[in-house]
Amino acid sequence: MSLRNSINAYPQIFIIDGKEMHGSRNTAKGTVLVPYTLIPKIRIGDSILYKTGGGEISLTVTDLEEVEDGTLGVGTIHPHLLTLYVENKSSSAYKNQPSTTTFNIQSVSGQQVQVGESNNLVVNITLQELVEKISKSDDPEAKSLLNKLLNNSTVSGVVGAGASALFSYLSK
């Protein structure tokens, strides 16, 4: 059998145990078939190199299977067949990583519920609700700070005509 037949049946080149060997890679199955006469020194966890057009791809061996007389002499002069189950570690940087988001749900008060990631609290309250709650409180400092806020020209411009209605809550 000629070397040409071996190249056609096993067209891809791999570096295994420091030696260049012909083989066939099936990316869908995650396998590399390598015909051999003398078994190369390879173990689970080892890396092999797959030579591509202008570069190399590192493949990690996750399992292997040796079959004596596995080639049946078809397409190669080597009698035995090594099946390597491989994973392309270099492609993992381009794959979507699974999300592991944890949501914590807690009751903060009768009307508020805390839902957040990493225990962050998000509270949504309208400006009117804020003014009403502060005006009903017995905290003069909070009322003073809120009054100062509502008298600010920027805040008045943003709130607009609603500012006068909010002032009425504070004066009660």
N, CA and C atoms as an extended XYZ file, in Angstrom:
516
Properties=species:S:1:pos:R:3:atomname:S:1:resname:S:1:resid:I:1 pbc="F F F"
N         0.852       -1.165        0.000 N   MET     1
C         0.000        0.000        0.000 CA  MET     1
C         0.901        1.232        0.000 C   MET     1
N         0.559        2.221       -0.789 N   SER     2
C         1.412        3.400       -0.913 CA  SER     2
C         1.088        4.415        0.173 C   SER     2
N         2.033        5.340        0.380 N   LEU     3
C         1.836        6.419        1.345 CA  LEU     3
C         0.685        7.302        0.890 C   LEU     3
N         0.487        7.415       -0.409 N   ARG     4
C        -0.586        8.244       -0.957 CA  ARG     4
C        -1.954        7.767       -0.443 C   ARG     4
N        -2.179        6.463       -0.380 N   ASN     5
C        -3.443        5.932        0.137 CA  ASN     5
C        -3.627        6.285        1.603 C   ASN     5
N        -2.538        6.255        2.375 N   SER     6
C        -2.595        6.601        3.789 CA  SER     6
C        -2.991        8.061        3.964 C   SER     6
N        -2.465        8.924        3.108 N   ILE     7
C        -2.774       10.350        3.196 CA  ILE     7
C        -4.239       10.593        2.842 C   ILE     7
N        -4.769        9.858        1.876 N   ASN     8
C        -6.170       10.037        1.495 CA  ASN     8
C        -7.125        9.542        2.577 C   ASN     8
N        -6.832        8.402        3.173 N   ALA     9
C        -7.705        7.838        4.202 CA  ALA     9
C        -7.559        8.572        5.530 C   ALA     9
N        -6.364        9.041        5.824 N   TYR    10
C        -6.074        9.754        7.073 CA  TYR    10
C        -5.342       11.047        6.709 C   TYR    10
N        -6.086       12.059        6.228 N   PRO    11
C        -5.475       13.239        5.623 CA  PRO    11
C        -4.922       14.280        6.597 C   PRO    11
N        -5.305       14.220        7.836 N   GLN    12
C        -4.901       15.266        8.766 CA  GLN    12
C        -3.634       14.867        9.511 C   GLN    12
N        -2.888       15.893        9.938 N   ILE    13
C        -1.610       15.652       10.612 CA  ILE    13
C        -1.734       16.065       12.077 C   ILE    13
N        -1.257       15.182       12.939 N   PHE    14
C        -1.285       15.412       14.382 CA  PHE    14
C         0.118       15.211       14.936 C   PHE    14
N         0.441       15.952       15.988 N   ILE    15
C         1.691       15.738       16.717 CA  ILE    15
C         1.306       15.020       18.008 C   ILE    15
N         1.720       13.751       18.097 N   ILE    16
C         1.412       12.926       19.264 CA  ILE    16
C         2.721       12.371       19.794 C   ILE    16
N         2.986       12.619       21.064 N   ASP    17
C         4.221       12.119       21.683 CA  ASP    17
C         5.443       12.618       20.910 C   ASP    17
N         5.356       13.866       20.417 N   GLY    18
C         6.482       14.476       19.705 CA  GLY    18
C         6.670       13.987       18.282 C   GLY    18
N         5.787       13.117       17.812 N   LYS    19
C         5.917       12.560       16.461 CA  LYS    19
C         4.749       13.010       15.595 C   LYS    19
N         5.044       13.273       14.325 N   GLU    20
C         4.009       13.638       13.369 CA  GLU    20
C         3.327       12.367       12.874 C   GLU    20
N         2.004       12.325       13.011 N   MET    21
C         1.249       11.136       12.608 CA  MET    21
C         0.029       11.564       11.799 C   MET    21
N        -0.344       10.740       10.820 N   HIS    22
C        -1.556       10.992       10.049 CA  HIS    22
C        -2.749       10.420       10.798 C   HIS    22
N        -3.887       11.095       10.637 N   GLY    23
C        -5.099       10.637       11.290 CA  GLY    23
C        -6.310       11.286       10.669 C   GLY    23
N        -7.440       11.062       11.288 N   SER    24
C        -8.698       11.617       10.807 CA  SER    24
C        -9.495       12.117       12.006 C   SER    24
N        -9.878       13.390       11.957 N   ARG    25
C       -10.614       13.996       13.071 CA  ARG    25
C       -12.085       14.137       12.709 C   ARG    25
N       -12.957       13.748       13.632 N   ASN    26
C       -14.391       13.930       13.484 CA  ASN    26
C       -14.830       14.881       14.595 C   ASN    26
N       -15.045       16.155       14.242 N   THR    27
C       -15.382       17.152       15.263 CA  THR    27
C       -16.756       16.902       15.873 C   THR    27
N       -17.686       16.352       15.100 N   ALA    28
C       -19.031       16.082       15.630 CA  ALA    28
C       -18.991       15.036       16.738 C   ALA    28
N       -18.155       14.026       16.578 N   LYS    29
C       -18.039       12.969       17.587 CA  LYS    29
C       -16.958       13.270       18.616 C   LYS    29
N       -16.098       14.251       18.323 N   GLY    30
C       -14.996       14.564       19.236 CA  GLY    30
C       -13.943       13.475       19.259 C   GLY    30
N       -13.688       12.875       18.084 N   THR    31
C       -12.719       11.780       18.017 CA  THR    31
C       -11.619       12.072       17.011 C   THR    31
N       -10.492       11.436       17.236 N   VAL    32
C        -9.377       11.426       16.293 CA  VAL    32
C        -8.984        9.964       16.116 C   VAL    32
N        -8.997        9.500       14.876 N   LEU    33
C        -8.582        8.130       14.555 CA  LEU    33
C        -7.159        8.186       14.023 C   LEU    33
N        -6.268        7.407       14.627 N   VAL    34
C        -4.861        7.399       14.235 CA  VAL    34
C        -4.410        5.954       14.024 C   VAL    34
N        -4.040        5.602       12.787 N   PRO    35
C        -3.490        4.265       12.565 CA  PRO    35
C        -2.057        4.211       13.103 C   PRO    35
N        -1.656        3.056       13.646 N   TYR    36
C        -0.304        2.948       14.195 CA  TYR    36
C         0.203        1.520       14.089 C   TYR    36
N         1.547        1.432       14.120 N   THR    37
C         2.205        0.134       14.217 CA  THR    37
C         2.717       -0.033       15.641 C   THR    37
N         3.438        0.990       16.130 N   LEU    38
C         3.892        1.029       17.523 CA  LEU    38
C         3.055        2.083       18.241 C   LEU    38
N         2.424        1.692       19.328 N   ILE    39
C         1.524        2.591       20.054 CA  ILE    39
C         2.286        3.810       20.571 C   ILE    39
N         1.797        5.014       20.286 N   PRO    40
C         2.448        6.205       20.836 CA  PRO    40
C         2.157        6.315       22.334 C   PRO    40
N         3.061        6.971       23.052 N   LYS    41
C         2.853        7.170       24.494 CA  LYS    41
C         1.856        8.311       24.659 C   LYS    41
N         0.652        7.956       25.025 N   ILE    42
C        -0.413        8.943       25.198 CA  ILE    42
C        -1.318        8.484       26.338 C   ILE    42
N        -1.723        9.446       27.174 N   ARG    43
C        -2.602        9.140       28.306 CA  ARG    43
C        -3.742       10.145       28.355 C   ARG    43
N        -4.753        9.805       29.096 N   ILE    44
C        -5.866       10.733       29.308 CA  ILE    44
C        -5.316       11.976       30.001 C   ILE    44
N        -5.714       13.137       29.499 N   GLY    45
C        -5.239       14.411       30.041 CA  GLY    45
C        -4.111       15.007       29.222 C   GLY    45
N        -3.450       14.187       28.377 N   ASP    46
C        -2.380       14.702       27.522 CA  ASP    46
C        -2.967       15.584       26.427 C   ASP    46
N        -2.122       16.446       25.878 N   SER    47
C        -2.518       17.285       24.755 CA  SER    47
C        -1.829       16.801       23.496 C   SER    47
N        -2.553       16.866       22.398 N   ILE    48
C        -1.975       16.597       21.089 CA  ILE    48
C        -2.192       17.847       20.250 C   ILE    48
N        -1.400       18.009       19.213 N   LEU    49
C        -1.553       19.157       18.327 CA  LEU    49
C        -2.128       18.702       17.001 C   LEU    49
N        -3.093       19.447       16.523 N   TYR    50
C        -3.697       19.203       15.218 CA  TYR    50
C        -3.192       20.308       14.309 C   TYR    50
N        -2.454       19.941       13.272 N   LYS    51
C        -1.891       20.927       12.356 CA  LYS    51
C        -2.942       21.305       11.323 C   LYS    51
N        -3.250       22.594       11.288 N   THR    52
C        -4.206       23.108       10.311 CA  THR    52
C        -3.451       23.968        9.315 C   THR    52
N        -4.145       24.502        8.334 N   GLY    53
C        -3.538       25.303        7.278 CA  GLY    53
C        -2.352       26.139        7.709 C   GLY    53
N        -2.567       27.092        8.585 N   GLY    54
C        -1.482       27.970        8.986 CA  GLY    54
C        -1.137       27.902       10.449 C   GLY    54
N        -1.707       26.980       11.161 N   GLY    55
C        -1.444       26.946       12.594 CA  GLY    55
C        -1.660       25.579       13.193 C   GLY    55
N        -1.867       25.605       14.501 N   GLU    56
C        -2.062       24.362       15.243 CA  GLU    56
C        -3.183       24.558       16.248 C   GLU    56
N        -3.920       23.499       16.498 N   ILE    57
C        -4.980       23.515       17.506 CA  ILE    57
C        -4.626       22.473       18.555 C   ILE    57
N        -4.667       22.894       19.811 N   SER    58
C        -4.372       21.977       20.908 CA  SER    58
C        -5.642       21.225       21.297 C   SER    58
N        -5.545       19.910       21.322 N   LEU    59
C        -6.664       19.052       21.707 CA  LEU    59
C        -6.277       18.271       22.952 C   LEU    59
N        -7.172       18.185       23.911 N   THR    60
C        -6.915       17.446       25.141 CA  THR    60
C        -7.600       16.085       25.064 C   THR    60
N        -6.860       15.047       25.378 N   VAL    61
C        -7.383       13.682       25.328 CA  VAL    61
C        -8.226       13.430       26.577 C   VAL    61
N        -9.510       13.089       26.364 N   THR    62
C       -10.410       12.801       27.485 CA  THR    62
C       -10.626       11.300       27.674 C   THR    62
N       -10.342       10.519       26.625 N   ASP    63
C       -10.447        9.062       26.699 CA  ASP    63
C        -9.732        8.502       25.482 C   ASP    63
N        -9.401        7.223       25.524 N   LEU    64
C        -8.744        6.604       24.372 CA  LEU    64
C        -9.083        5.137       24.296 C   LEU    64
N        -8.917        4.616       23.087 N   GLU    65
C        -9.246        3.215       22.838 CA  GLU    65
C        -8.261        2.675       21.805 C   GLU    65
N        -7.625        1.557       22.115 N   GLU    66
C        -6.677        0.917       21.198 CA  GLU    66
C        -7.334       -0.330       20.621 C   GLU    66
N        -7.327       -0.439       19.297 N   VAL    67
C        -7.917       -1.614       18.652 CA  VAL    67
C        -6.851       -2.270       17.780 C   VAL    67
N        -6.407       -3.458       18.201 N   GLU    68
C        -5.427       -4.197       17.399 CA  GLU    68
C        -6.090       -4.658       16.110 C   GLU    68
N        -5.359       -4.523       15.021 N   ASP    69
C        -5.848       -4.857       13.674 CA  ASP    69
C        -7.123       -4.078       13.332 C   ASP    69
N        -7.257       -2.900       13.920 N   GLY    70
C        -8.461       -2.084       13.734 CA  GLY    70
C        -8.576       -1.416       12.382 C   GLY    70
N        -7.459       -1.251       11.666 N   THR    71
C        -7.550       -0.604       10.354 CA  THR    71
C        -7.953       -1.587        9.268 C   THR    71
N        -7.808       -2.865        9.546 N   LEU    72
C        -8.083       -3.920        8.566 CA  LEU    72
C        -7.256       -3.730        7.302 C   LEU    72
N        -6.158       -2.957        7.447 N   GLY    73
C        -5.279       -2.726        6.300 CA  GLY    73
C        -5.881       -1.827        5.241 C   GLY    73
N        -6.956       -1.136        5.557 N   VAL    74
C        -7.616       -0.269        4.582 CA  VAL    74
C        -7.108        1.158        4.731 C   VAL    74
N        -6.533        1.687        3.669 N   GLY    75
C        -6.111        3.085        3.635 CA  GLY    75
C        -4.826        3.381        4.365 C   GLY    75
N        -4.123        2.372        4.858 N   THR    76
C        -2.885        2.608        5.594 CA  THR    76
C        -2.060        1.329        5.647 C   THR    76
N        -0.769        1.519        5.904 N   ILE    77
C         0.109        0.356        6.080 CA  ILE    77
C         0.137       -0.085        7.535 C   ILE    77
N        -0.413        0.739        8.426 N   HIS    78
C        -0.415        0.433        9.860 CA  HIS    78
C        -1.591       -0.484       10.195 C   HIS    78
N        -1.359       -1.521       10.993 N   PRO    79
C        -2.431       -2.479       11.282 CA  PRO    79
C        -3.405       -2.036       12.379 C   PRO    79
N        -2.922       -1.267       13.347 N   HIS    80
C        -3.729       -0.972       14.535 CA  HIS    80
C        -4.354        0.422       14.438 C   HIS    80
N        -5.414        0.625       15.226 N   LEU    81
C        -6.120        1.904       15.196 CA  LEU    81
C        -6.299        2.433       16.620 C   LEU    81
N        -5.887        3.670       16.800 N   LEU    82
C        -6.024        4.360       18.082 CA  LEU    82
C        -7.159        5.374       17.941 C   LEU    82
N        -8.153        5.251       18.794 N   THR    83
C        -9.243        6.229       18.818 CA  THR    83
C        -9.036        7.110       20.036 C   THR    83
N        -8.855        8.395       19.780 N   LEU    84
C        -8.695        9.374       20.855 CA  LEU    84
C        -9.977       10.197       20.947 C   LEU    84
N       -10.505       10.299       22.126 N   TYR    85
C       -11.642       11.177       22.366 CA  TYR    85
C       -11.042       12.484       22.871 C   TYR    85
N       -11.317       13.572       22.145 N   VAL    86
C       -10.623       14.829       22.420 CA  VAL    86
C       -11.605       15.977       22.620 C   VAL    86
N       -11.078       17.002       23.265 N   GLU    87
C       -11.828       18.233       23.472 CA  GLU    87
C       -10.932       19.390       23.068 C   GLU    87
N       -11.491       20.303       22.283 N   ASN    88
C       -10.740       21.468       21.827 CA  ASN    88
C       -10.783       22.529       22.918 C   ASN    88
N        -9.735       22.613       23.702 N   LYS    89
C        -9.691       23.566       24.816 CA  LYS    89
C        -9.591       25.000       24.316 C   LYS    89
N        -8.974       25.214       23.170 N   SER    90
C        -8.796       26.580       22.675 CA  SER    90
C       -10.110       27.191       22.208 C   SER    90
N       -11.121       26.382       21.910 N   SER    91
C       -12.400       26.933       21.461 CA  SER    91
C       -13.296       27.336       22.624 C   SER    91
N       -12.973       26.928       23.839 N   SER    92
C       -13.840       27.225       24.984 CA  SER    92
C       -13.948       28.722       25.250 C   SER    92
N       -12.935       29.500       24.846 N   ALA    93
C       -12.991       30.948       25.036 CA  ALA    93
C       -14.063       31.582       24.151 C   ALA    93
N       -14.465       30.898       23.084 N   TYR    94
C       -15.433       31.447       22.147 CA  TYR    94
C       -16.834       30.889       22.337 C   TYR    94
N       -16.998       29.965       23.254 N   LYS    95
C       -18.311       29.373       23.507 CA  LYS    95
C       -19.019       30.146       24.606 C   LYS    95
N       -20.344       30.157       24.550 N   ASN    96
C       -21.122       30.786       25.613 CA  ASN    96
C       -20.976       29.974       26.888 C   ASN    96
N       -20.658       30.664       27.951 N   GLN    97
C       -20.529       30.001       29.239 CA  GLN    97
C       -21.902       29.922       29.894 C   GLN    97
N       -22.207       28.834       30.544 N   PRO    98
C       -23.510       28.729       31.208 CA  PRO    98
C       -23.613       29.742       32.343 C   PRO    98
N       -24.786       30.310       32.479 N   SER    99
C       -25.023       31.306       33.515 CA  SER    99
C       -25.331       30.612       34.838 C   SER    99
N       -24.763       31.137       35.896 N   THR   100
C       -25.023       30.585       37.227 CA  THR   100
C       -25.495       31.706       38.145 C   THR   100
N       -26.575       32.358       37.744 N   THR   101
C       -27.104       33.473       38.510 CA  THR   101
C       -27.954       32.951       39.658 C   THR   101
N       -27.737       33.519       40.835 N   THR   102
C       -28.529       33.175       42.006 CA  THR   102
C       -29.358       34.390       42.381 C   THR   102
N       -30.646       34.218       42.483 N   PHE   103
C       -31.514       35.310       42.884 CA  PHE   103
C       -31.950       35.083       44.323 C   PHE   103
N       -31.771       36.122       45.134 N   ASN   104
C       -32.195       36.076       46.528 CA  ASN   104
C       -33.498       36.854       46.647 C   ASN   104
N       -34.525       36.252       47.210 N   ILE   105
C       -35.817       36.914       47.373 CA  ILE   105
C       -36.121       36.971       48.861 C   ILE   105
N       -36.314       38.211       49.351 N   GLN   106
C       -36.574       38.406       50.773 CA  GLN   106
C       -37.638       39.476       50.945 C   GLN   106
N       -38.406       39.373       51.993 N   SER   107
C       -39.374       40.409       52.324 CA  SER   107
C       -38.679       41.439       53.198 C   SER   107
N       -38.678       42.698       52.726 N   VAL   108
C       -38.032       43.770       53.473 CA  VAL   108
C       -39.034       44.404       54.426 C   VAL   108
N       -40.229       44.657       53.923 N   SER   109
C       -41.305       45.165       54.772 CA  SER   109
C       -42.610       44.665       54.178 C   SER   109
N       -43.727       45.088       54.727 N   GLY   110
C       -45.015       44.625       54.235 CA  GLY   110
C       -45.266       44.967       52.777 C   GLY   110
N       -44.670       46.054       52.276 N   GLN   111
C       -44.940       46.489       50.909 CA  GLN   111
C       -43.760       46.275       49.968 C   GLN   111
N       -42.615       45.961       50.492 N   GLN   112
C       -41.426       45.852       49.647 CA  GLN   112
C       -40.874       44.435       49.676 C   GLN   112
N       -40.417       43.991       48.537 N   VAL   113
C       -39.779       42.685       48.422 CA  VAL   113
C       -38.411       42.899       47.805 C   VAL   113
N       -37.408       42.271       48.368 N   GLN   114
C       -36.056       42.388       47.840 CA  GLN   114
C       -35.804       41.232       46.882 C   GLN   114
N       -35.511       41.559       45.634 N   VAL   115
C       -35.138       40.563       44.640 CA  VAL   115
C       -33.834       41.051       44.049 C   VAL   115
N       -32.794       40.262       44.189 N   GLY   116
C       -31.527       40.746       43.661 CA  GLY   116
C       -30.498       39.669       43.529 C   GLY   116
N       -29.462       40.007       42.784 N   GLU   117
C       -28.319       39.133       42.608 CA  GLU   117
C       -27.230       39.663       43.526 C   GLU   117
N       -26.538       38.798       44.182 N   SER   118
C       -25.486       39.178       45.128 CA  SER   118
C       -26.045       40.046       46.240 C   SER   118
N       -27.316       39.844       46.568 N   ASN   119
C       -27.972       40.511       47.686 CA  ASN   119
C       -28.033       42.026       47.551 C   ASN   119
N       -28.181       42.537       46.332 N   ASN   120
C       -28.373       43.969       46.118 CA  ASN   120
C       -29.854       44.286       46.255 C   ASN   120
N       -30.154       45.402       46.901 N   LEU   121
C       -31.537       45.792       47.127 CA  LEU   121
C       -31.921       46.871       46.128 C   LEU   121
N       -33.019       46.668       45.419 N   VAL   122
C       -33.536       47.656       44.486 CA  VAL   122
C       -34.908       48.061       44.997 C   VAL   122
N       -35.066       49.363       45.303 N   VAL   123
C       -36.333       49.861       45.817 CA  VAL   123
C       -36.871       50.883       44.831 C   VAL   123
N       -38.085       50.680       44.373 N   ASN   124
C       -38.748       51.641       43.499 CA  ASN   124
C       -39.876       52.285       44.284 C   ASN   124
N       -39.839       53.616       44.359 N   ILE   125
C       -40.867       54.362       45.071 CA  ILE   125
C       -41.066       55.665       44.307 C   ILE   125
N       -42.306       56.109       44.199 N   THR   126
C       -42.549       57.366       43.489 CA  THR   126
C       -42.161       58.527       44.398 C   THR   126
N       -41.918       59.650       43.771 N   LEU   127
C       -41.556       60.842       44.536 CA  LEU   127
C       -42.716       61.240       45.449 C   LEU   127
N       -43.928       61.074       44.963 N   GLN   128
C       -45.101       61.403       45.777 CA  GLN   128
C       -45.158       60.517       47.020 C   GLN   128
N       -44.903       59.209       46.859 N   GLU   129
C       -44.904       58.297       48.009 CA  GLU   129
C       -43.829       58.700       49.013 C   GLU   129
N       -42.665       59.093       48.497 N   LEU   130
C       -41.567       59.510       49.367 CA  LEU   130
C       -41.972       60.734       50.185 C   LEU   130
N       -42.545       61.740       49.510 N   VAL   131
C       -42.960       62.969       50.199 CA  VAL   131
C       -44.046       62.661       51.225 C   VAL   131
N       -45.018       61.821       50.849 N   GLU   132
C       -46.097       61.475       51.786 CA  GLU   132
C       -45.553       60.782       53.027 C   GLU   132
N       -44.664       59.831       52.849 N   LYS   133
C       -44.134       59.072       53.990 CA  LYS   133
C       -43.282       59.966       54.897 C   LYS   133
N       -42.488       60.853       54.292 N   ILE   134
C       -41.652       61.740       55.112 CA  ILE   134
C       -42.524       62.769       55.829 C   ILE   134
N       -43.566       63.279       55.157 N   SER   135
C       -44.431       64.278       55.805 CA  SER   135
C       -45.198       63.677       56.983 C   SER   135
N       -45.499       62.377       56.937 N   LYS   136
C       -46.208       61.711       58.035 CA  LYS   136
C       -45.266       61.315       59.172 C   LYS   136
N       -43.967       61.392       58.913 N   SER   137
C       -43.007       60.986       59.949 CA  SER   137
C       -42.803       62.112       60.957 C   SER   137
N       -42.152       61.772       62.048 N   ASP   138
C       -41.834       62.757       63.080 CA  ASP   138
C       -40.361       63.147       63.007 C   ASP   138
N       -39.811       63.150       61.797 N   ASP   139
C       -38.383       63.437       61.631 CA  ASP   139
C       -38.205       64.810       60.984 C   ASP   139
N       -37.920       65.849       61.790 N   PRO   140
C       -37.778       67.200       61.240 CA  PRO   140
C       -36.576       67.328       60.291 C   PRO   140
N       -35.523       66.562       60.539 N   GLU   141
C       -34.344       66.644       59.665 CA  GLU   141
C       -34.676       66.117       58.266 C   GLU   141
N       -35.407       65.004       58.188 N   ALA   142
C       -35.803       64.445       56.893 CA  ALA   142
C       -36.713       65.416       56.152 C   ALA   142
N       -37.638       66.054       56.892 N   LYS   143
C       -38.538       67.026       56.267 CA  LYS   143
C       -37.758       68.223       55.745 C   LYS   143
N       -36.784       68.676       56.504 N   SER   144
C       -35.964       69.819       56.092 CA  SER   144
C       -35.140       69.494       54.845 C   SER   144
N       -34.533       68.306       54.832 N   LEU   145
C       -33.728       67.903       53.669 CA  LEU   145
C       -34.599       67.754       52.422 C   LEU   145
N       -35.793       67.196       52.586 N   LEU   146
C       -36.698       67.029       51.452 CA  LEU   146
C       -37.160       68.391       50.944 C   LEU   146
N       -37.444       69.312       51.859 N   ASN   147
C       -37.855       70.667       51.482 CA  ASN   147
C       -36.743       71.345       50.684 C   ASN   147
N       -35.501       71.174       51.150 N   LYS   148
C       -34.342       71.733       50.455 CA  LYS   148
C       -34.225       71.142       49.047 C   LYS   148
N       -34.446       69.846       48.949 N   LEU   149
C       -34.363       69.158       47.656 CA  LEU   149
C       -35.417       69.692       46.694 C   LEU   149
N       -36.649       69.824       47.175 N   LEU   150
C       -37.730       70.283       46.302 CA  LEU   150
C       -37.574       71.748       45.911 C   LEU   150
N       -36.871       72.547       46.720 N   ASN   151
C       -36.628       73.956       46.399 CA  ASN   151
C       -35.458       74.150       45.442 C   ASN   151
N       -34.713       73.099       45.181 N   ASN   152
C       -33.587       73.183       44.252 CA  ASN   152
C       -34.130       73.447       42.849 C   ASN   152
N       -33.499       74.398       42.124 N   SER   153
C       -34.009       74.783       40.800 CA  SER   153
C       -33.959       73.629       39.798 C   SER   153
N       -32.937       72.798       39.875 N   THR   154
C       -32.842       71.660       38.950 CA  THR   154
C       -33.953       70.662       39.222 C   THR   154
N       -34.178       70.358       40.508 N   VAL   155
C       -35.232       69.412       40.873 CA  VAL   155
C       -36.588       69.982       40.488 C   VAL   155
N       -36.816       71.276       40.740 N   SER   156
C       -38.090       71.909       40.371 CA  SER   156
C       -38.304       71.849       38.870 C   SER   156
N       -37.226       72.030       38.107 N   GLY   157
C       -37.331       71.950       36.646 CA  GLY   157
C       -37.686       70.553       36.179 C   GLY   157
N       -37.134       69.543       36.835 N   VAL   158
C       -37.414       68.154       36.456 CA  VAL   158
C       -38.822       67.760       36.877 C   VAL   158
N       -39.204       68.106       38.108 N   VAL   159
C       -40.518       67.729       38.631 CA  VAL   159
C       -41.612       68.569       37.978 C   VAL   159
N       -41.313       69.820       37.673 N   GLY   160
C       -42.263       70.697       36.991 CA  GLY   160
C       -43.396       71.132       37.895 C   GLY   160
N       -44.601       71.170       37.329 N   ALA   161
C       -45.782       71.669       38.039 CA  ALA   161
C       -46.122       70.821       39.248 C   ALA   161
N       -45.673       69.587       39.283 N   GLY   162
C       -45.970       68.710       40.409 CA  GLY   162
C       -45.277       69.130       41.690 C   GLY   162
N       -44.273       70.012       41.589 N   ALA   163
C       -43.530       70.435       42.780 CA  ALA   163
C       -44.437       71.138       43.778 C   ALA   163
N       -45.356       71.994       43.291 N   SER   164
C       -46.233       72.725       44.226 CA  SER   164
C       -47.156       71.763       44.969 C   SER   164
N       -47.609       70.714       44.297 N   ALA   165
C       -48.464       69.723       44.959 CA  ALA   165
C       -47.678       68.981       46.030 C   ALA   165
N       -46.399       68.714       45.758 N   LEU   166
C       -45.564       68.015       46.733 CA  LEU   166
C       -45.288       68.893       47.948 C   LEU   166
N       -45.131       70.229       47.718 N   PHE   167
C       -44.912       71.142       48.842 CA  PHE   167
C       -46.104       71.124       49.790 C   PHE   167
N       -47.306       70.950       49.228 N   SER   168
C       -48.504       70.965       50.067 CA  SER   168
C       -48.489       69.811       51.070 C   SER   168
N       -47.909       68.670       50.697 N   TYR   169
C       -47.807       67.544       51.634 CA  TYR   169
C       -46.894       67.896       52.804 C   TYR   169
N       -45.808       68.608       52.519 N   LEU   170
C       -44.851       68.944       53.577 CA  LEU   170
C       -45.395       69.997       54.533 C   LEU   170
N       -46.266       70.859       54.040 N   SER   171
C       -46.777       71.928       54.903 CA  SER   171
C       -47.903       71.446       55.811 C   SER   171
N       -48.372       70.212       55.626 N   LYS   172
C       -49.459       69.685       56.464 CA  LYS   172
C       -48.969       69.355       57.836 C   LYS   172
